[in-house]
Amino acid sequence: MKKLFLLIIVFTGAMQACTKKVNEPISPATGKPGQVTEVSVTNVPGGAMITYRIPNQAEVISVKAVYTLSTGKQYEAVSSMYSNKLTVLGFNDENEHEVLLYTINRAQELSDPVKCTIKPMTSPLKLAAATVQVQSDFGGARFSWTNELKSPLAFEMYTPDSLGRMELVRIISSQVPEGIQALRGYPPVSRVFGLVVKDNFGNRSDTIFPPGRQLTPLFEERLPKNAMQIMKLANDQNFTNWEGSDQKMIDDDLTSFGHSPSSSLPAPFTLDLGVTAKVSRIVLFQRRFSDSYYNWGNPRQFDVYVKTTTPSQSGDWGEWKKVMETEIIKPSGTGSTVTDDDLRAGENGHEFTFDLSLEPVRYIRIVVRSTWGSTTFTHPAEIDVYGERK
């Protein structure tokens, strides 16, 4: 009996395997669905929001807008039957454009189109491009922009290669409202720098150059550490715990570190540069702990203060000028996974730039306020300081 039952199962499976599968709509065709009515348009930056009334037909499951950008590329936007609006985006001009609206039924049949005309407001790309500034920076050029709408944009930075051809050097994808990036590593000799803004729809700005097209990078060097020392002000933390040492934070050895005691956050320490300098940036290196970064007592949020003249031994904060409240950013985000990009950023160090208008200083005070492992102590590995000695 069991053998007969098994034979029936095998025979049935074989018959099903031999049956040709045909992809067909789950629901039978019912003919073209009704059209949307009462269409209304609200123009927005780079597109429009379109509202409508869906026909009272049970078969209608969604509404689709079809439109063509000035680039010639066609796009679609779809909204379900539970909404009476959809948004079309991607326009990089303020001209009138035609949008076709279709209803779709369960058999995936389209209605006849309903035409509507939109007139987009100034696009996020154009708004951001109008704010771009390119100016001389230490070792290169500084690019800054405003993206008030927090739109996903790409910023491409260019400068000539060894043959004089404009070369794409860096791409930054960003939605932050204010962005600053720099290209560095160039001698103080006049050269061309440019930036192009792009969006996710294939639109791009013209290349944006500084006034006069060229600029001269400011001289920059990594300040020598043989003149530096970690000072011991009265309200600074001691970084000599658990194999750590104050001076190991400026010994050019990324395997060594300073280590504050438990329950020491916020943990301040003071760096005497040994020279007065117009500081351009600092680069902070995390300790590679358990063969990774962004963990344990590695600094996350910290503040930066500066001073030109010798500070009081008391460490009176009233004498110091705060110039930065910042955070080490993990490229992949805040999750527990550490990607190759995260590791690369940790190995290269995390750069924090100073305002170009900052006066020359000699003393830098850093206050670590939080760590990646939410510990009550911190262990920075190394700090590099760049600028021009005065």
N, C-alpha and C positions, 0 to 999 in steps of 0.2 A: 504493500500500500504506500509505504514511504517512497519507494522507487517511482511509482506512478505519479505521486504528487510532485516529486522533483522534476520528472520529465515534463509535466504540464507547465511548471514554472519556467524551465529552460526554453520550451517551445514558444511560450507567450513572449518571453524576452526577445527571442530571435525574431519573431514576427514584428515586434515593435521596432527593433533595430532596422529592419528592412523597410519600415514605413518612412517615406520621404517627409521631412519636416518642412512646413511652409509657414513663413513669417507673415501673419495677417493681423490686422487690428483686432483687439479683443472684442470691441463693439462693432456691430454691422453698420455699414454706411447708411446715413439717413438723409443725405443731401446737404447742400450748403447751409451752414447755420446762419442765423440772423446777424445783422451788423450792429456795431456799437452805435449809440446815439448820445446826444447831449455832450459832445466833445468840447473840452475846454483846455486851453494851453496857458501855462505859467512859465515864462522864460527864466532860465537860471544860467549861471556861468558855464559856458561850454555846452549848453543843451537846453532841455525843457522838461518840465513835468506835465504830463498829459492825463487828465481825468476824463471819465466817460461813464455811460450807463450800459451795463451788459444786458443783452436781450434775455427775456424771461423764458429761457429754454433749458431744460434739464441736461441736454446733451453738451452744452457749452462748458468747457473746462478751463479755458485760458484765453488771454488776449495777447497778440503779438504785434510789435511795432517794427517795421522795416524801414531803414533809412540809409542814405549814402553820404559819407563825409566828403569834404573838398578834395581829399587825397584820392577819391575814386573807390575807396574800400567800403563795402556794404556791411552794416551791422544790424543786429536784431536785439530787441529787448522784450522779455516775456513776463507777464504777470498772471497769477492764478485767478480763478473765478471768485476767490475770497477777497479780492482787492479791486478797487475801481480806478486805479491809477498805475502809471509806470513812468520811468524816467529814461530819456534818451540822452546820451552824453558822447563826447569825443569831438565836438566841433571846435575849430580853432579860428573861427571868423564870426562876424556879427551879421552875416547875410541871412536872407530868408531861405529856408529849406523845407522840402516836402517830406512828410512822414506818412506812411501807409499803415493803417490799423486793421488787423484781421482778428476775428474770433476763430477759435479752434474747438471742434467738438471731439467726442470720445473716439470717433473713428479717424481722428487726425485730419479731418476735412477743413478747409479754410473757407471763410466767408468771402464775399466780394469786399474789396478794400474800401475803407473810408479815408479820404485824404484830409490832412490838416497841415497847416503851415506854422512853423516855429521860427523865431528870430533870436538865436542864443545871445546871451550877454557875454562880455569879455571872458575868455577862457581862463582857467587856472594857470595854464602854461604861460599865456601872455601876461597875466598879472604878476607871476613870479619873475618872468624874464625882465620886466620893466624895473624890478628892484635890484637886479644883479649889479654888484660892484666888484671891480678887479683892481687891486692896489698892491704896491710893493710890500713885501714881507721879508722877514729874515730868511735868507737862503732861497727866495723865490717869490711867489705871488700868493696873495690871500683872496679867495673868492667868497663873497657873502651874498645872501639873498633872503627874501621874505616869502613865505608860502602860507598866507593867512588862512586859506581854505583847507590847509593840511591835505592837499591832493597828492596822490602817488606820482612823483615826478623823478626823472633821472637828470643828473647834472654831469655833463661830460667836460673834462678839462683838457686843454690842448696847449702844446708848446712845440717849437720846431725840433726835429731830430738832428743828427749830425750832418745830414745833407740839406738841411733847411726846409724840409717838408713838415707841415703841421702834423703832429702825432698825438693820438689819443693816449693820455698818460694815466688818467684816473676817471672812474665812473662812480658817482655816489647816488644811490636810490634813497629817497627820503620823503617823509610826510611831516617832518617837524616844522613848526611855524617859522622858525628862524634858523638858518644854516650857515656855518662857516667851515671852509676847508682850505687847505694850503698845499701847494706844490713846492717842495724844497729840494735842496741839493744843487743849486745853481750858483755860479760865481756872480759877484756884483758887476755884471756886464749887461747892458741893455739888450732885451730880447722880447719876443712877442709871446703873450699869453692870451688865451681865449676860452670861452665857455659856451656850451650849447645846452639848452634845456629841452627835454623830450618828455612825452607822456606815454600812456599805455595804448594809445590809439594810432601811433605812427606819426603824430605831429611833432615838429621840431622848430625851434627858433633859429634865427640867423645866428652866426657866431658873434658873441658879445666880447668886445675888446676893451681894454682900458683907454682913457683919453690919449690920443696920439698913437694908439695901437701897441706901443712898446712900453716897458717899464724896466727899471733896474733893481734887481734884488738887493736887499740890505745885507751887509756882511754879517755872518753868523758863524760861531764856533761852539763846540762843546766846551764848557768852562772846565779848566783843569782841576782835577780833584786833589792834587798834591797840596793845594792851598786851602782846601775846604776842611771843616771840622764840624762835628755835632756839638752844639753848645749845651750847657747844663743850667738852664734858668730854673728858678725855684719852683715854678708850677708846671714844668715839663715832666713827662714820664721817663722812667729809666727803661731803655731798650736792651738791657743786658741779661735777659732771662732765657732759660732753656736753650743754651748754646748760642744765643743771640748776642749781638754787640752793637752799640751805637755806631761805631765807625764802619761796621760791616755794611751799612746801608749806603756807603760811598766808597767802597773798596774795589769797584769794577769787577766784582765776582758775584755772578748771579746765583751761585750755589750757597752763598752765605746770606745772613739776614740779621735784622734787628728784631727783638721780641719783647713786647711790653708785658708786664705782669697781669695776672688775672684781675678782673674787676677794674680795669684801667681805662675803659672807654668813657668819654672821648679822650684820646691819647695824643697830646701834642708833643712835637719835637722841633728843635730849632737848628737851622743850617746856616752856618757862617760861610759864605762863598769865598772868603779870603780876598776878594776883589770887589770893587763896585762895578756893576754891569747893567746894561739895559737888557733885561731878561726877555727872551722871546717865548720860551716854553720850558716845561719840565716834562720828563718822561719817567713814569713810575713803573717799576717792575714788581710783579707778584712773586712770592716764593713758590717754587714748584713743589707742591706738597702731595705725596702719594701719586707722583707722576702726573699731576694735573694742576689746573689753576681754578680760580673761582670757587674756592672751598676754604674750610677751616678759618684761620685768622687772617686771610688775605684781605687787604683794605678794599672797601667798596665805596662808601661815601666819605668825603673829606673836604675840609676847607683849607684855603691858602691865604696866608697873611704875608706882608712884606714890610721892610723897614730899611732906611738908608743909613741912619746913624746907630751907634752902639746902643743896644737895648739895656734897660735896667735889669739888674740881676733878679729882681722880684718877678719879672715876666709880665709886668702890668699890661693887660690887653688894650688899655686905652692908648698906648703908644704905637700900636700896630694898625696897619691898614689892611682890611680884608679885601682881596681882589678876586676871590673865586669860591663858589660853593659848587662842588662838582661830584661826579660819580664815575667809577670805572664801568664802562658799558661792555657787556658780553655780546658779541656779534649775533649769536643765535637766539638771544633772548634770556629770560630769567629761569628757564627750566633747569632740571638737574643734568641733562645731557650736555656733554662738552664735545663740540664738533671740531673738525680740523681747523676751521676758521677761528674758532675760539682759542685753540692751542697756539695758532700762528700769532694771534693778537697778543696772547700772554707772553710768548717768546720775544716779540718785537718791542714790548713795553707799551704803555698807554700814555698818549701824548695829551698835554693840556696847555693851551696857548694863552699868553698874556695879551692884554690890550696894548695896541701899538703906542698909545699915548702915555703908558705908564713910565714914570720917571726912573732913572737908574737906581738900583737898590743893592744892598750888600747882604741883607739877612732875609731868609725865607723861613716862615713858620708853618708847619703842616699839622692839622688836627684831624686825626682819623676818627670818624664818628660811628661807622658801622663796618662790619666785615661780611664776607660772603657766607661764612658758616654761622653767622649770628653769635659769635663768641664774644667774650668780654675782654679779650686781648687781641693784639694785632701783630703781624710779623712781615713788614715790607722787606723786599729783597734788595732793592737798589733804586737810587734816584739819580738821573742825569739832568743837568741844567744847561740850557743853551742860551746864547745871546752874544753881546759884544761888550768886551771890557772897556771901561772908561778910565 
